[in-house]
Every structure is written in structure tokens, then in C-alpha cells.
Amino acid sequence: MTNILTLPRITAFCLAFLLNLGLVAQSSYQKIVLKNIQPVGSFEPGGIEQKYAPSLQPQEMPHPDGELDRNKASRLPLIKDFSKMSNDVQLNANTPRPEVLDSLGGNNYSGSVPNDDDFAIGRNGQILRVRNSTIGAYDYTKDSLLYESTLFRFYRPQQFLPGSKYDPRALYDPFEDRFIVLYLSGNTWENSKIILGFSKSSDLADGFNIYQLDGNPLNDSTWSDYPHISINEKDLFITMNTFYNGSSNNSGYVQSTIRQVSKNPGYDSLALTEHYYYNIKSGNRNLFNFSGIDLGDTSRLQNRPQYLISNRNLDSINDSIFVAEILGDALGNPQFRIRTFTTETPYGLPPEARQANDHKFDCNDSRIQGAVLHNGLIQFVGNTITSTGNSGIYHGIIDRYGDSTNIYFKIINMDPIDIGYPQVTYTGKSRSEVESIISFNHTGDSLNAGFSCLFFDNDYTYSYRKQIVEGGDYIDIISSNGNRKYERWGDYTGNQQDYNESSVAWASGYQATSNGQPLTVIAKLRSPNWSNSPIVGLKEEDKPKVELSPNPAQHWFQLSIERQKEELLYFELIGMDAKQSVFKVEEQAFAGSNTFRFKTDFLSPGLYLLQVKDSKGAAISTKRIVIQ
């Protein structure tokens, strides 16, 4: 069996981009390519997992990002004027709330915290459920548990893998009707591994093909922590943060990395190819914690770039959002760039969330917890401090086709309730709709730890909170440095759209038992607009519009073109006198309006022909251009 640590590494050159933005920032990165990553084993559930689900767990899993300072309630004075967080959105009593169609439990409490809830549900109704530190499969249609196992037993190599097994993530691949699961093993550079499983079929009972990725591929004495996974048609994207051993108070943080892995070979137990992006910087400063972006509508996403999103999540107050774009698949030569955006109001580090009996939940930081791409818009959510100094969430929208770098951004404040760890799921039916369901954990002095949601409507209004489950008590599990009142709320929650029913979202979150133990709840939610007709907007059958200006051209030539979906376009400029190609380029066009420009200063006076073709070579437009 191939030893992954000895696989050949091909180092790629460092590319830098100077972005032409309202907020100009220089970004750079480096990349290595790891090839021939062979499977290391498989998981086939047996009778023990199906009947008994035994487990042995440490009481507390590693803290995200190398033990961020738990006493950072003291960070609150860093924001002396909470009024700077002044864009609290007003919840609207006239906006309908989401419908809760069903709720069920996740994996059993294993004696370990935090929950780190995640799941994936297939078209066949099977649910892959993960939490620290177990994995289970449940058939929702048949109301039947298929199996439940520990992450340790999910992959048990001949050579023992030391260290905790933690931070599991689950994902359903609607392109291939398969499942992907990932978790971490070890939290030192000597033992850091990423365990990656690809389901052998759409039936979770058939098991997984398992691969092992190196948590220290640069051999720079760092280990990898806090994964986030997302997919497009061909690849899996894994984002991680790296740390030196013994990191505390974030002092050992090194950088955030992105792994682009060819996913389809994993379903067939074939060799994988991985592109490892590192030294990712904007303005000569490392970006911390990238999050993947879910797919809002897979029918329009062939050959599109993959987007990932980041922010300044450890700053006491900031207004920057970063969107990374990877164009091309892992089996080719993908390209990478970053664009910077500015929020209309700042966000900042959340304080600890309140529980009864003066207990507190750690809210970690203001990293982006989840995002979804639909119709050219990226909706994203995360934790923040609010204008009243308590724990709330933010909701932002980025128009990937717009020219402005200033973006829609609202803070949701429910004081005296504290809320955190949100996810956002798109529930619209047409290209003109933006509606979504935002799910989140809730807690308070007089509200037991539980799970809630709200509805973001197409008129950009927000509903009141819809409670999914309140919970039975406050949490009282761990003691940290003698502090019995500090608790781990969790590092993330889960969500997914339903691929069988339109306007339906699934979400997983937190609930407390009546004796103060943390459990997972998985809820089936539905948009209150589910029975409405789609909002009529831009029609798919509309012909693309192509307009050029100025003509004759001076200094610059500009062509405006509208497309109905994201796709590759080819532009060729031909000198009509010499009958020779001046240039031929390939560019990514987006749904909606696009602008293609080029300089004309070095063109000789005369007539030119600009041809635009789609990826299949079919002509879209041919324009005569006059250069004076």
C-alpha cells in the first residue's frame, strides 16, 4: 500500500495578483501538487456498529485553532463603543417564519464535547451523521438506524494512529449521488492526519473508500486543524488552519490553507490528485480560516469557478470580506485569485453567550460559518458582537457579477437571547429570488440551550425567530482551569438543501437535555413561500444581449454581454486587413451582465473583427470594430 508521506511533490511557482478593486489589495499564494494518493483502506459497517455503537471518548476535544484564549471575555473592552455595530436588522412581524416539518436526534451523546454537529442527506433519504467523535448512518424514510461507530473504528490501520479523532464533516454530492466524510486525527505536527472517506455507492450501508492526507505536507513542523469541505462538479475543497505544537491564545497560528482534491476517483477507490494552496495573503497579511460555499442550484453550475470565503475573524472589529476563486479542476492546471469586499457595517469578536446559573458558552470568534452561492449571489453568515454587546450573528450578500466592493451586511441581534453558529440555506425557486432559511443555536439566562431558525424573504426582510427545540436545561459538563461555568457550545453546525423537495432545507444544531448534557437535533424545515409561484424575472430562453462601445474605439474597447449561466467564452480579435489573429483568450462569463475590455493603444488604425464563441465553438457574436 502506498505511503502517502513519500508521494512525489511538484512545487508550483508563486503567483501574485493586483486586483483592480475599489479597495485595492495585493494577494499572493503558493502551491504544491500531490499526485497518486492511493486509498489506504475501507470501512464496512458490521454487527457491532449496528447493534451496540460502543464508544470511548475524551471528555473534551481540541479547541479550534490551537486553544484560543478562553478568558477572552476580557477582549470585550477592546470594543468600547458598541454603537459602531449599528446596523442591527429589525425583525419583521409581517415576514412569515419557516415551517418545521420534522425534527429528530443526531448521534448519541458520547461523553465528549463540543458537539461539532454536521450531517448530509441523500436523495434516497439516508442521513450521514457526525459529531465529536462518532459517525452514524440513519435511513429517514424507513426510520431505521443503519449503524453508529466511533471515528477511531471508522479507519483502523495496522499502524496505530495516535491522537484524538475530531472535527468531523459530512457532505452529500448531488452530482454523483454519493457521500463524503472527513475528520482529523492528531494535533501535533508529528501525528497530524486528515482521514477522508468516499461512499462506495449511494447506500451508506455499503461503506466507504478511505484515504489519508498528510496534515503537515510542507514538512514545516505544523499540524492542521478545523476543516471545512465543499464541492463542485469535479473536485472536493478542504480548508484548514495550521499551527505549531503547543499553540495557545492563537500564538502558534501559522496560516490557512486550501486543498483541491479530485473527488470522483475516490468513489471508485482510485488514486487522487491534490493541489495544496498555502501562503495565501492579502495586503501581505495571511488570511485566516477559509470556508467553502454550498451550491444553491446545481443545474447551472457546470464548469464554474469554486468560491471560498474568509474574513478578519480574530480582529476585535473589522469590515473586510475576502472571496477566493479557483478556476479549473484538480486534474488540470487550476488558477487562483482573491477579491476583497467591504461590509456596510463592521463585525467583531462575539462575547461569551449567556446561560442560566451564570454559566457561559464560548463563541470562539467571528469566522464565516457558512455560505451558499445561487444566481450569482453569495449569502454568508457568522458570529459577531452586537450593538448591545452580546452574542449575535451577521448575514451578508455579495454580488459576484457586480462592480461594487461594498456589500449588503446586517447584524441580527436578539438580546436578551444570545445566538451563534449560524448556517444559511437557499430555498428560492427562480433566478430572481434570494430567500433563505438561517438556522442557529440559541441560549439565554431564561432560555435553555437549543436550536432556532428565521426566514430571509425576497423583499430582504427577516422573520421573527422560529424555535425548533428549546432544550431541557443549561449545559454543565466540563471544568476549564478550575472554571466550572465555562462550556463549549460547539465549533459549527450543519445544513443542506433537500434535493428531492424544492423550498426545503435541513439543519443540525444544539440542544441540552434535562440533565445538562449536549445533544444534536436535525430538523427538516420549509420556506413559508413553498406553495407560491416562482417570481418571474430573467427568463432562461432570453437571447444573450451583446452591446459594444465606443465604436470607433479610443484607448479602450468595451463589449457588454449577458449570459444565462456561468460558462467559458472565447474572444478572438482579428485584423481584417492582414487576416491575422491579434489575440485569442478564454474567459469565465457569469450569469447576468458581463463586460469584456481591451486596450486599443497598440492597434494600428483600421477595421477589426471581434468574435465571441462558447466552449463548444459555437458563435455567439461577431462585431466589426473601427480603430482610428
DRENGULUM-195542 format. One record per residue (C-alpha): residue number from 1; residue in one letter; x, y, z. Coordinates in Angstrom, 2 decimals, always signed. Each point is the difference from the previous one (the first is absolute). Layout:
// DRENGULUM-195542
NUM a X Y Z
...
END
This chain:
// DRENGULUM-195542
1 m +0.00 +0.00 +0.00
2 t +1.40 +3.40 -0.95
3 n +1.43 +2.12 +2.77
4 i -1.46 +3.45 -0.58
5 l +2.85 +1.68 +1.83
6 t +2.39 -1.06 -2.74
7 l -2.12 +1.07 -2.97
8 p +1.69 +2.33 -2.49
9 r -0.65 +3.68 +0.48
10 i +0.08 +2.42 -2.87
11 t +0.56 +3.55 +1.12
12 a -1.77 +2.69 -1.99
13 f +1.11 +3.59 -0.25
14 c -1.43 +2.78 +2.11
15 l -2.50 +2.19 -1.80
16 a -0.95 +3.52 +1.01
17 f -3.04 +1.92 -1.16
18 l -0.61 +3.72 +0.26
19 l -3.76 +0.31 +0.09
20 n -1.68 +2.96 -1.64
21 l -2.49 +0.67 +2.77
22 g -1.44 +2.90 +1.91
23 l +2.07 -1.38 +2.88
24 v +3.29 -0.84 -1.69
25 a +1.86 -2.87 +1.62
26 q +2.90 -2.12 -1.17
27 s -0.56 -3.70 +0.45
28 s +2.41 -2.88 -0.40
29 y +0.23 -3.73 +0.57
30 q +2.17 -3.07 -0.55
31 k -0.98 -3.50 -1.02
32 i +1.30 -3.55 -0.04
33 v -1.60 -2.92 -1.82
34 l -0.22 -3.45 +1.61
35 k -0.73 -2.84 -2.41
36 n -0.78 -3.69 +0.17
37 i -1.67 +0.08 +3.42
38 q -1.16 -3.59 +0.38
39 p -2.80 -1.31 +2.25
40 v +1.22 -1.36 +3.32
41 g -2.98 -2.12 +0.96
42 s -3.76 -0.19 +0.18
43 f -2.81 +0.11 +2.53
44 e -2.67 -2.66 -0.07
45 p -2.51 +0.22 +2.85
46 g -0.44 -3.17 +2.01
47 g -2.35 -1.38 +2.60
48 i +1.66 +1.80 +2.93
49 e -0.61 +3.40 -1.56
50 q -3.56 -0.92 -0.90
51 k -1.01 -1.41 +3.40
52 y +2.08 +1.52 +2.77
53 a +1.90 +3.14 -1.21
54 p +2.65 -0.23 +2.78
55 s +2.33 +3.00 +0.40
56 l +2.84 +1.31 +2.13
57 q +0.62 +3.75 -0.20
58 p +2.02 +2.70 +1.75
59 q -2.22 +2.43 +1.89
60 e +1.15 +2.98 -2.07
61 m +1.28 +0.18 -3.57
62 p +2.70 +2.44 -1.17
63 h -1.13 +3.58 -0.09
64 p -0.24 +1.47 -3.51
65 d +3.22 +1.64 -1.11
66 g +2.38 -1.08 +2.68
67 e -1.75 +1.11 +3.18
68 l -1.18 +3.55 -0.54
69 d +0.01 +1.92 +3.28
70 r -3.02 -1.16 +1.98
71 n +0.24 +3.01 +2.28
72 k -0.64 +2.35 -2.87
73 a -3.05 +1.34 +1.63
74 s +2.71 +2.54 +0.79
75 r +0.09 +0.79 -3.71
76 l -3.34 +1.80 +0.34
77 p +1.60 +3.26 +1.15
78 l +1.82 +0.02 -3.35
79 i -3.31 +1.19 -1.45
80 k -0.84 +2.93 +2.25
81 d -2.73 +1.41 -2.21
82 f -2.54 -2.70 -0.91
83 s -1.93 +2.56 -2.04
84 k +2.52 -0.57 -2.79
85 m -1.87 -3.27 -0.52
86 s -2.96 +2.17 -0.94
87 n -1.65 -1.92 -2.80
88 d -2.17 -2.33 +2.06
89 v -2.77 -1.19 -2.28
90 q -3.59 +0.41 +1.16
91 l -1.84 -3.31 +0.03
92 n -3.34 +0.32 -1.76
93 a -3.21 -1.38 +1.49
94 n -1.55 -0.02 -3.51
95 t +2.72 -2.23 -1.44
96 p -1.09 -3.64 +0.26
97 r +2.12 -2.36 +2.04
98 p +1.40 -3.33 -1.26
99 e -2.06 -3.14 +0.43
100 v +1.44 -2.82 +2.11
101 l -1.09 -3.19 -1.78
102 d +1.86 -2.44 +2.23
103 s +2.84 -0.32 +2.49
104 l +2.05 -2.99 +1.12
105 g +3.04 -0.70 +2.11
106 g +3.51 -0.32 -1.31
107 n +2.68 -2.39 +1.26
108 n -0.20 -0.92 +3.67
109 y +1.89 +2.02 +2.59
110 s +3.42 -1.65 +0.30
111 g +1.24 +1.76 +3.13
112 s +2.10 +2.37 -2.11
113 v -0.35 +3.73 -0.70
114 p -0.52 +2.07 -2.02
115 n -2.67 -1.41 -2.34
116 d +1.42 +1.23 -3.33
117 d -3.24 -1.01 -1.72
118 d -0.08 -0.81 -3.69
119 f -1.95 -2.27 -2.32
120 a -0.85 -0.73 -3.63
121 i -3.23 -1.37 -1.47
122 g -0.27 -1.78 -3.35
123 r -2.80 -0.19 -2.50
124 n -0.80 -3.47 +1.38
125 g -0.74 +1.48 +3.45
126 q +3.09 -1.44 +1.67
127 i +1.75 +2.35 +2.43
128 l +3.72 -0.07 +0.77
129 r +0.34 +1.43 +3.54
130 v +3.22 +1.08 +1.70
131 r +0.99 +1.67 +3.26
132 n +3.04 -0.09 +2.26
133 s +0.94 -2.78 -0.25
134 t -2.46 -2.39 -1.62
135 i -1.41 -0.75 -3.42
136 g -3.38 -1.55 -0.70
137 a -2.43 -0.75 -2.81
138 y -3.76 +0.22 +0.27
139 d -2.71 -0.78 -2.53
140 y -2.55 +2.79 +0.39
141 t -2.53 -1.59 -2.34
142 k +0.00 -3.29 +1.92
143 d +0.65 +1.55 +3.44
144 s +2.84 -2.45 +0.44
145 l +3.51 +0.36 +1.43
146 l +2.48 -1.57 -2.41
147 y +3.04 +0.28 +2.28
148 e +1.87 +2.22 +2.44
149 s +3.75 -0.22 +0.57
150 t +2.87 +2.00 +1.41
151 l +2.33 +1.86 -2.34
152 f +2.79 -2.14 +1.46
153 r -1.64 -3.18 -1.30
154 f -1.05 +1.58 -3.30
155 y +3.63 -0.24 -1.10
156 r +2.22 -2.36 +1.97
157 p +3.34 -0.47 -1.82
158 q +2.50 -2.67 +0.97
159 q +2.29 +2.72 +1.31
160 f -1.78 +1.76 +2.85
161 l -0.89 +3.66 -0.68
162 p +0.66 +1.92 +3.24
163 g -1.94 +3.06 +1.09
164 s -3.65 +1.02 +0.25
165 k -2.44 -0.63 -2.83
166 y -2.03 +3.19 -0.36
167 d -1.54 +2.77 -2.15
168 p -2.08 -2.23 -2.31
169 r -1.69 +1.41 -3.09
170 a -2.60 -1.65 -2.24
171 l -1.17 +0.91 -3.50
172 y -2.39 -1.35 -2.63
173 d +1.11 +0.20 -3.63
174 p -3.11 +0.59 -2.18
175 f +2.04 -0.30 -3.19
176 e +1.00 -3.62 +0.71
177 d -2.65 -1.02 +2.58
178 r +2.71 -0.89 +2.53
179 f +1.18 +1.08 +3.46
180 i +3.31 +1.39 +1.27
181 v +1.18 +0.02 +3.61
182 l +3.15 +1.54 +1.46
183 y +1.52 +0.24 +3.46
184 l +3.34 +0.76 +1.65
185 s +2.37 -2.26 +1.88
186 g +2.68 +1.43 +2.28
187 n +0.88 +3.56 +0.98
188 t +3.78 +0.17 -0.28
189 w +2.13 +0.28 -3.11
190 e +1.29 -3.51 +0.63
191 n -3.43 -1.68 -0.13
192 s -2.30 +2.39 -1.91
193 k -2.08 -1.91 -2.57
194 i -3.18 +0.68 -1.97
195 i -2.21 -3.06 -0.44
196 l -2.19 +0.23 -3.09
197 g -2.78 -2.42 -0.94
198 f -1.93 -0.31 -3.29
199 s -3.15 -2.13 +0.05
200 k +0.12 -3.06 -2.21
201 s -3.56 +0.59 -1.16
202 s -3.04 +2.11 +0.80
203 d -0.83 -2.57 +2.71
204 l +1.89 +0.83 +3.19
205 a -0.20 -3.64 +1.08
206 d +2.52 -0.83 -2.75
207 g +2.76 +1.88 +1.84
208 f +2.80 +2.34 -1.05
209 n +3.32 +0.07 -1.85
210 i +2.49 +1.64 +2.36
211 y +2.97 +2.25 -0.74
212 q +2.53 +1.60 +2.31
213 l +1.38 +3.49 -0.69
214 d +3.06 +1.46 +1.69
215 g -0.83 +2.72 +2.53
216 n +3.54 +1.38 -0.40
217 p +0.65 -0.20 -3.76
218 l +2.54 +2.84 +0.03
219 n +2.04 -1.75 +2.70
220 d +0.16 +3.28 +1.89
221 s -0.79 -1.26 +3.52
222 t -3.69 +0.97 -0.16
223 w -3.22 -1.95 +0.44
224 s -3.37 +0.53 -1.65
225 d -3.19 +0.97 +1.83
226 y -3.64 +0.99 -0.55
227 p -0.98 -1.39 -3.43
228 h -2.78 +1.26 -2.24
229 i -1.05 -1.86 -3.15
230 s -1.88 +0.92 -3.18
231 i -0.27 -1.36 -3.54
232 n -0.64 +0.91 -3.58
233 e -0.65 -2.30 -2.95
234 k +3.49 -1.55 -0.03
235 d +1.89 +0.81 +3.20
236 l -0.10 +0.00 +3.78
237 f +1.34 +3.09 +1.81
238 i +1.38 -0.28 +3.53
239 t +1.00 +3.08 +1.97
240 m +2.22 -0.28 +3.08
241 n +1.96 +2.14 +2.46
242 t +3.53 -0.96 +1.03
243 f +1.72 +0.39 +3.39
244 y +3.24 -0.72 +1.78
245 n -0.05 -2.52 +2.83
246 g -1.15 +1.33 +3.36
247 s -1.80 +2.97 -1.46
248 s -1.95 +2.07 +2.52
249 n -1.91 +3.26 -0.28
250 n +0.44 -0.36 -3.77
251 s +3.74 +0.70 +0.36
252 g +0.93 -3.07 -2.01
253 y -2.18 +0.77 -3.03
254 v +1.94 -0.17 -3.27
255 q -2.41 +0.20 -2.93
256 s -3.22 -1.14 -1.65
257 t +0.18 -2.42 -2.90
258 i -2.26 -1.36 -2.75
259 r +0.12 -3.52 -1.42
260 q -1.58 -0.70 -3.39
261 v -0.48 -3.76 -0.43
262 s -1.33 -1.93 -3.00
263 k -3.10 -1.54 +1.57
264 n -1.44 -2.36 -2.60
265 p +2.92 -2.49 +0.11
266 g -0.67 -0.36 +3.73
267 y -3.36 -1.63 -0.66
268 d +1.75 -2.68 -2.08
269 s +2.93 -0.51 +2.41
270 l +2.47 +1.51 -2.49
271 a +2.95 +2.32 +0.51
272 l -0.72 +3.63 +0.93
273 t +1.77 +3.18 -1.06
274 e +0.27 +2.87 +2.46
275 h +0.91 +3.67 -0.51
276 y +1.14 +1.54 +3.29
277 y -0.27 +3.82 +0.13
278 y +1.95 +1.75 +2.75
279 n +1.59 +3.34 +0.91
280 i -3.34 +1.54 -1.00
281 k +0.26 +3.71 +0.69
282 s -1.85 +3.24 -0.60
283 g +1.88 +3.23 +0.55
284 n +3.03 -2.07 +1.10
285 r -2.04 -1.42 +2.90
286 n -1.03 -3.62 +0.38
287 l -3.70 -0.68 -0.32
288 f -1.41 -2.06 +2.85
289 n -2.66 -2.67 -0.38
290 f -1.57 -0.55 -3.41
291 s -3.51 -1.45 -0.22
292 g -1.39 -1.88 -2.97
293 i -3.17 +1.17 -1.75
294 d -2.97 -2.32 -0.52
295 l -1.74 -0.35 -3.37
296 g -3.43 +1.61 -0.15
297 d -0.93 -1.43 -3.40
298 t +2.10 -2.79 -1.50
299 s -1.78 +0.16 -3.36
300 r +1.84 +3.19 -0.99
301 l +3.42 -0.66 +1.46
302 q +1.91 -2.02 -2.57
303 n +3.53 +1.23 -0.66
304 r -0.35 +2.84 +2.46
305 p +2.77 +1.28 +2.27
306 q +0.08 -1.20 +3.59
307 y -0.40 +2.78 +2.56
308 l +1.24 +0.04 +3.58
309 i -0.51 +2.80 +2.51
310 s +1.95 +1.48 +2.91
311 n +0.09 +3.03 +2.29
312 r +2.04 +1.59 +2.81
313 n -1.64 -2.22 +2.60
314 l +2.46 +0.65 +2.83
315 d -0.10 +3.80 -0.21
316 s -1.97 +1.71 +2.74
317 i -1.70 +1.99 -2.77
318 n +0.34 -0.14 -3.80
319 d -1.94 +0.41 -3.24
320 s +1.95 -2.11 -2.53
321 i -1.25 -3.09 -1.82
322 f +2.19 -2.01 -2.38
323 v -1.22 -2.29 -2.80
324 a +2.47 -2.45 -1.51
325 e -0.70 -1.38 -3.47
326 i +1.48 -3.19 -1.44
327 l -0.57 -0.51 -3.71
328 g +0.81 -3.41 -1.43
329 d -0.06 -3.54 +1.37
330 a +2.60 -1.96 +1.95
331 l +0.89 -2.21 -2.96
332 g +0.95 +3.10 -2.00
333 n +1.77 +3.26 +0.87
334 p -2.39 +2.00 +2.18
335 q +0.52 +3.73 +0.55
336 f -0.57 +1.93 +3.22
337 r -0.87 +3.58 +0.90
338 i -1.50 +2.02 +2.86
339 r -2.40 +2.92 +0.01
340 t -0.57 +2.31 +2.98
341 f -3.35 +1.44 +1.08
342 t -1.11 +2.45 +2.69
343 t -3.04 -0.47 +2.22
344 e -2.45 +2.86 +0.51
345 t +0.40 -0.36 +3.78
346 p +2.84 -1.58 +1.99
347 y -0.02 -3.37 +1.73
348 g +2.05 -1.04 +3.01
349 l +0.95 -2.69 +2.51
350 p -3.09 -1.33 +1.80
351 p -0.04 -0.14 +3.79
352 e -0.79 -3.18 +1.89
353 a -3.67 -0.97 -0.29
354 r -2.14 -0.01 +3.13
355 q -1.52 -3.05 +1.65
356 a -1.99 -0.41 +3.18
357 n +1.76 -0.12 +3.38
358 d +2.74 +2.31 -1.30
359 h +1.38 -2.68 -2.36
360 k +1.50 +1.11 -3.32
361 f +0.54 -1.39 -3.48
362 d +3.20 +0.70 -1.94
363 c -0.83 +1.60 -3.39
364 n +3.55 -0.35 -1.38
365 d +0.25 +2.87 -2.52
366 s -1.75 +1.70 -2.92
367 r +1.07 -2.36 -2.80
368 i -2.45 -0.66 -2.82
369 q -1.93 -3.10 +1.02
370 g -1.83 -0.71 -3.24
371 a -0.73 +1.34 -3.49
372 v -2.06 -0.87 -3.06
373 l +0.29 +1.02 -3.66
374 h -3.14 +0.48 -2.08
375 n -0.73 +2.06 -3.09
376 g +3.31 +1.85 +0.29
377 l -0.56 +0.98 +3.63
378 i +2.00 -1.27 +2.98
379 q -1.90 +0.05 +3.28
380 f +2.12 -0.54 +3.11
381 v -0.44 -0.05 +3.79
382 g +2.11 -0.02 +3.16
383 n +0.32 +1.00 +3.65
384 t +0.49 +3.62 +1.13
385 i -0.36 +2.39 +2.87
386 t -3.12 +2.17 -0.22
387 s -0.80 +3.64 +0.73
388 t -1.09 -1.01 +3.53
389 g +3.23 -1.89 +0.64
390 n -1.44 -3.52 -0.10
391 s +0.42 -2.98 -2.31
392 g -1.83 +0.26 -3.33
393 i +0.43 -1.02 -3.62
394 y +0.59 +1.82 -3.28
395 h -1.48 -0.62 -3.45
396 g +1.65 +1.37 -3.15
397 i -0.51 -0.18 -3.77
398 i +2.67 +0.42 -2.68
399 d -0.89 +0.52 -3.66
400 r +2.71 -1.87 -1.90
401 y -0.96 +1.76 -3.23
402 g -0.16 +3.52 +1.39
403 d +2.75 +2.59 -0.16
404 s -0.46 +1.37 +3.51
405 t +2.17 -1.28 +2.85
406 n -2.46 +1.30 +2.62
407 i -2.36 -2.80 +0.98
408 y -3.33 -0.55 +1.73
409 f +0.67 -0.90 +3.64
410 k -2.37 -0.13 +2.99
411 i +0.40 -0.95 +3.65
412 i -2.78 -2.06 +1.63
413 n -0.33 +0.84 +3.69
414 m -2.49 -1.85 +2.22
415 d +1.09 +1.35 +3.38
416 p -0.77 -1.21 +2.73
417 i +0.42 -3.26 -1.93
418 d +3.49 -0.87 -1.22
419 i +0.27 -1.74 -3.37
420 g +2.93 -1.49 -1.89
421 y +1.43 -2.54 -2.44
422 p -2.40 +0.76 -2.88
423 q -0.44 -1.65 -3.38
424 v -1.84 +1.30 -3.07
425 t -1.90 -2.15 -2.54
426 y -1.48 +1.35 -3.23
427 t -3.69 -0.89 -0.50
428 g -0.95 +2.01 -3.11
429 k -1.52 -1.35 -3.21
430 s +1.17 +2.47 -2.66
431 r +2.94 +2.14 -0.98
432 s -1.76 +3.07 +1.34
433 e -0.37 -1.31 +3.56
434 v +2.40 +0.41 +2.92
435 e -2.01 -1.61 +2.80
436 s +1.75 -2.25 +2.50
437 i -0.35 -1.63 +3.38
438 i +2.58 +0.98 +2.63
439 s +0.40 -2.55 +2.82
440 f +1.94 +0.59 +3.23
441 n +0.50 -1.08 +3.61
442 h -1.68 +2.01 +2.76
443 t +0.56 +0.43 +3.73
444 g -0.78 +2.46 +2.79
445 d -0.42 +0.66 +3.69
446 s -3.60 -1.17 -0.22
447 l +0.09 -2.07 -3.22
448 n +1.52 -3.46 +0.00
449 a +2.66 -0.83 -2.56
450 g -1.72 -1.01 -3.22
451 f -0.43 +0.54 -3.73
452 s -1.93 +2.61 -2.03
453 c -0.37 +1.44 -3.48
454 l -1.41 +3.01 -1.86
455 f -1.05 +0.81 -3.56
456 f +1.68 +2.52 -2.31
457 d -2.62 +0.97 -2.56
458 n +0.31 +1.22 -3.57
459 d -0.77 +3.56 +1.10
460 y +3.12 -0.10 +2.23
461 t -1.99 -0.14 +3.24
462 y +0.68 -2.39 +2.88
463 s -2.60 -1.96 +1.92
464 y -0.24 -0.42 +3.74
465 r +1.83 -2.97 +1.53
466 k -1.59 -3.40 -0.54
467 q +0.94 -2.35 +2.82
468 i +0.81 -3.54 -1.12
469 v +0.79 -1.32 +3.48
470 e +0.63 +1.88 +3.25
471 g +2.00 -2.63 +1.84
472 g -0.49 -1.31 +3.51
473 d +2.54 +1.93 +2.09
474 y +3.29 +1.86 -0.08
475 i +3.23 -1.90 -0.76
476 d +2.32 -0.93 +2.86
477 i +2.55 -2.54 -1.26
478 i +3.62 +1.14 +0.16
479 s +2.30 +1.93 +2.27
480 s +2.78 +2.09 -1.53
481 n +2.87 +1.07 +2.26
482 g -2.33 -0.16 +2.96
483 n -2.73 +1.99 -1.77
484 r -3.07 -2.19 +0.34
485 k -2.23 +2.52 -1.77
486 y +1.77 +0.01 -3.37
487 e -1.49 -2.28 -2.69
488 r +0.71 -0.88 -3.63
489 w -3.01 +0.90 -2.17
490 g +1.45 -1.77 -3.01
491 d +2.18 +1.11 -2.89
492 y -2.58 -0.24 -2.79
493 t -3.46 -1.20 -1.00
494 g -1.22 -1.65 -3.22
495 n -2.44 +0.69 -2.83
496 q -0.99 -1.19 -3.47
497 q -2.71 +0.61 -2.55
498 d -2.34 -2.87 -0.79
499 y +0.64 -1.33 -3.53
500 n -3.41 -1.67 -0.22
501 e -2.30 +2.79 +1.20
502 s +0.28 +3.63 -1.06
503 s -0.09 +2.68 +2.70
504 v +1.10 -2.54 +2.65
505 a +3.12 +0.33 +2.15
506 w +1.57 -2.32 +2.57
507 a +2.00 +1.31 +2.96
508 s +1.75 -1.44 +3.05
509 g +0.67 +1.81 +3.25
510 y +0.23 -0.15 +3.76
511 q -2.36 -0.98 +2.77
512 a +0.46 -0.62 +3.71
513 t -1.54 -2.95 +1.80
514 s -1.89 +0.37 +3.26
515 n +3.16 -1.00 +1.88
516 g +2.28 +2.43 -1.84
517 q +1.56 -2.24 -2.64
518 p +0.49 +1.18 -3.60
519 l -1.93 -1.72 -2.78
520 t -0.44 +0.59 -3.71
521 v -3.31 +0.79 -1.69
522 i -0.50 -0.36 -3.77
523 a -2.98 +1.90 -1.38
524 k -1.86 -0.05 -3.30
525 l -1.06 +3.58 -0.78
526 r -2.03 +1.55 -2.78
527 s -0.30 +3.47 -1.46
528 p -3.33 +1.68 +0.80
529 n -0.09 +0.91 -3.72
530 w +0.12 -3.65 -1.05
531 s -3.45 +0.03 -1.64
532 n +0.48 +3.35 -1.78
533 s +0.73 +0.22 -3.70
534 p +3.62 +0.88 -0.86
535 i +0.73 +3.69 -0.31
536 v +0.23 +0.82 -3.70
537 g +3.27 +1.59 -1.02
538 l +2.66 -0.59 -2.62
539 k -1.15 -2.92 -2.16
540 e +2.30 -2.83 -0.97
541 e -1.09 +0.22 -3.63
542 d +0.87 +3.68 -0.33
543 k +2.61 +0.52 -2.69
544 p +3.36 +1.35 +1.14
545 k +0.40 +3.72 -0.49
546 v +3.30 +1.29 -1.35
547 e +0.73 +3.72 -0.08
548 l +3.31 +1.65 -0.85
549 s +1.33 +3.48 +0.66
550 p +1.59 +2.23 -0.97
551 n +0.26 -0.62 -3.72
552 p +2.27 +1.43 -1.42
553 a +2.15 -0.93 +3.02
554 q +2.52 +2.26 +1.73
555 h +2.38 -1.40 +2.63
556 w -2.45 -2.69 +1.13
557 f -2.63 -2.17 -1.63
558 q -2.85 -1.39 +2.05
559 l -2.55 -2.71 -0.74
560 s -2.98 -0.69 +2.28
561 i -1.46 -3.48 -0.19
562 e -2.76 -1.71 +1.95
563 r -0.01 -3.73 +0.64
564 q -2.56 -2.29 +1.54
565 k +2.52 -2.18 +1.86
566 e +3.65 -0.17 +0.99
567 e +2.15 -1.27 -2.84
568 l +3.31 +0.32 -1.82
569 l +0.12 +2.43 -2.94
570 y +2.67 +0.50 -2.65
571 f +0.86 +3.45 -1.33
572 e +2.08 +0.47 -3.15
573 l +0.99 +3.30 -1.62
574 i +0.88 -0.26 -3.69
575 g +1.53 +2.71 -2.18
576 m -2.20 +0.10 -3.09
577 d +2.75 +1.47 -2.16
578 a +2.70 -2.51 +0.90
579 k -2.46 -2.84 +0.69
580 q +2.09 -0.86 +3.09
581 s -0.99 -0.65 +3.59
582 v +1.08 +2.80 +2.32
583 f -0.90 -1.95 +3.12
584 k -2.15 -2.93 +1.09
585 v -0.95 -0.41 +3.66
586 e -2.26 -2.17 +2.14
587 e -1.99 +1.65 +2.81
588 q -2.63 -1.03 +2.52
589 a -3.41 +1.62 -0.56
590 f -2.61 +0.17 +2.74
591 a -3.78 -0.08 -0.02
592 g -1.26 +3.53 -0.62
593 s +1.99 +2.95 -1.33
594 n +3.70 -0.34 -0.88
595 t +2.47 +2.53 -1.38
596 f +2.92 -0.92 -2.27
597 r +2.62 +2.75 -0.54
598 f +3.36 +0.38 -1.69
599 k +2.42 +2.83 -0.70
600 t +0.22 +1.36 -3.54
601 d +3.08 +2.25 +0.35
602 f +2.25 -2.53 -1.76
603 l -2.36 -0.78 -2.87
604 s +0.59 +1.52 -3.39
605 p -2.87 +2.04 -1.48
606 g -2.42 -2.12 -2.02
607 l -2.80 -2.54 +0.23
608 y +0.01 -2.94 +2.39
609 l -2.33 -2.89 +0.66
610 l -0.78 -1.14 +3.54
611 q -1.39 -3.52 +0.17
612 v -1.60 -1.48 +3.13
613 k -0.58 -3.75 +0.22
614 d -1.24 -2.35 +2.69
615 s +1.96 -2.96 +1.37
616 k -1.24 -2.23 -2.85
617 g +1.19 +2.43 -2.66
618 a -3.43 +1.28 -0.92
619 a -0.05 +3.69 -0.96
620 i -1.75 +2.32 +2.43
621 s +0.89 +3.32 -1.56
622 t +2.14 +1.52 -2.76
623 k +0.63 +3.75 +0.14
624 r +1.85 +2.37 -2.34
625 i +2.22 +2.46 +1.87
626 v +1.44 +3.21 -1.39
627 i +3.36 +1.26 +1.30
628 q +0.76 +3.59 -1.04
END
